[in-house]
Amino acid sequence: MMTQRETKWETVDRLLVHEGRVVLFDHTAALPDGSKLHYEVDESVAFAAAVLVVSGDQVLVTRQYRYPIDRWIFDLPAGGAEDGEEPIDTARRELEEETGIVPASLVPLHTFFLNPGRARWPVHLFFSSEVEAMGAAAGDDPAEQVSAVWLRVDELDSLIAKGEILDPTLIIARTMAASQGLMSPLKPLDL
């Protein structure tokens, strides 16, 4: 196998071009050959965190309307970091805000980059199989209409296999939980 020399780009300048729900910077980057280019980078949050909660043969998901794709989807309780938060604290806060559930413990599951070609921030996944308390969701963002839904694991797996789960965070969390022995393996589904 032939390998090429791996060189990095150098950031020469960063200019804020949009600040709203999404924060975009226009980076001027110097390439290894000395040429320069502009590259827009999503720097909206330091990181995001999501939680996969499993209780017996049930998985907690959220049901939310996602405007960019004009669809209601299943996803995980998740959100972006607030100033000074650690990933585990963001995960705990988002789980409670969106579902009213307080986890007894959170186990780091996996960290990945949702769109490494355009976004700088990682997503930290956590797993919980112990719920300390259940209350009412406390979210106050009118753009987030969230409801908590418990699905059987086999229902979730069927939705994933049929391509009906669109949220990559949920698919990755399910796969990583199975790979680490925290959930049953994914089974092939005859469609």
Secondary structure as GFF3:
##gff-version 3
##sequence-region A 1 191
A	DSSP	beta_strand	10	19	.	.	.	ID=ss1
A	DSSP	beta_strand	23	30	.	.	.	ID=ss2
A	DSSP	beta_strand	36	42	.	.	.	ID=ss3
A	DSSP	beta_strand	48	55	.	.	.	ID=ss4
A	DSSP	beta_strand	58	66	.	.	.	ID=ss5
A	DSSP	three_ten_helix	67	69	.	.	.	ID=ss6
A	DSSP	beta_strand	71	75	.	.	.	ID=ss7
A	DSSP	beta_strand	78	80	.	.	.	ID=ss8
A	DSSP	alpha_helix	87	99	.	.	.	ID=ss9
A	DSSP	beta_strand	101	103	.	.	.	ID=ss10
A	DSSP	beta_strand	107	113	.	.	.	ID=ss11
A	DSSP	beta_strand	122	128	.	.	.	ID=ss12
A	DSSP	beta_strand	131	134	.	.	.	ID=ss13
A	DSSP	beta_strand	146	152	.	.	.	ID=ss14
A	DSSP	alpha_helix	153	161	.	.	.	ID=ss15
A	DSSP	alpha_helix	168	179	.	.	.	ID=ss16
###
